[in-house]
Structure formats: structure tokens, C-alpha cells
Amino acid sequence: MSDWLEHTVQVEVEVPIEEAWGLWSDLEQMPIWMKWIDSVKILEDNPELSRWKLASGAFNFSWLSRIVNLVPENIIQWESVDGLPNKGAIRFYDRKGKSIVKLSVAYAIPGVLGKVMDDLFLGKIVESTIQADMERFRDYALKKSQS
């Protein structure tokens, strides 16, 4: 039995929502701002599916992800269909020329091990990493809008 651990972070991005959406919805560009994501490849025969690789030090994971809900300039929601069990959503909120981008990520870790690891360190590491990723996205989006 696995426990699901979830983390939610957000960032205000000083670009219009259509720009924030356009950058984020190009999933293959995600390793530019997401530190642990090594690569994302959209499957040619099924664009709802993508192969993800996560690499950080000794940790290497991969999974196949399916988009389960996509509403332009609003939400991209996904879940893994094999490999590392995970699910989540990225949400976009229009703030009149600015955007709020909110990321929720959940992942499964076996029972007691998950609770212990989350209490000790894993949760803090994951949350601080995805918050830093969101801040890199904010900086990337601002730089792209100015070029």
C-alpha cells in the first residue's frame, strides 16, 4: 500500500496569461526551468502521452504520463500510467497582464516509508525544489517576453 504525498506551490509571473500558458504547455521545454527533469518527449503517435525522465544525483526515474484534463489558459492535469506513480495539475490565473501559476504535484511512496521520509526530509526537499523551479519559470517567462 502506498501513501500519496502532495505539494503545492505558486508564483506570480509578470507576463499575460497567454504567454505563461504558451511556455508551460510546451512540455518538452520543461527541463529549461525544472531542475530535476532531465527530459520530456511527447509521443508522436499519441500527443496526450509523454515520456518523462527525472535525474538528480543517484536518483533516476522515468514514467509515462497522460494528460487527463486540458483547458487552454486554465489547467493542465496529468497522471502517470507507468513508472514513477505521480499526478498533478498546473493552473493559471489571469491577473490583468500578470499571471498566477500554481503547481500541485503528488507522488506515491510505499506506506510507512513515505510518512517517515516526508516527516524527515523528502517533503521539504521536494517542496523547496518545485518552488525554485517555479521561480526559474517566472524568470524564464519574463526574459522570453522581453526578447
Buried (B, 14 or more C-beta within 10 A) or exposed (E): EEBEBBBBBBBEBBBBBEBBBBBBBEBEEBBEBBBBBBBBEBEEEEEEBBBBBBBEEEEEBBBBBBBEEEEEBBBBBBBBEEBBBBBBBBBBBBEEEBBBBBBBBBBBBEEEEBEEBBEEEBBEEBBEBBBBBBBBBBEBBBEBBEE
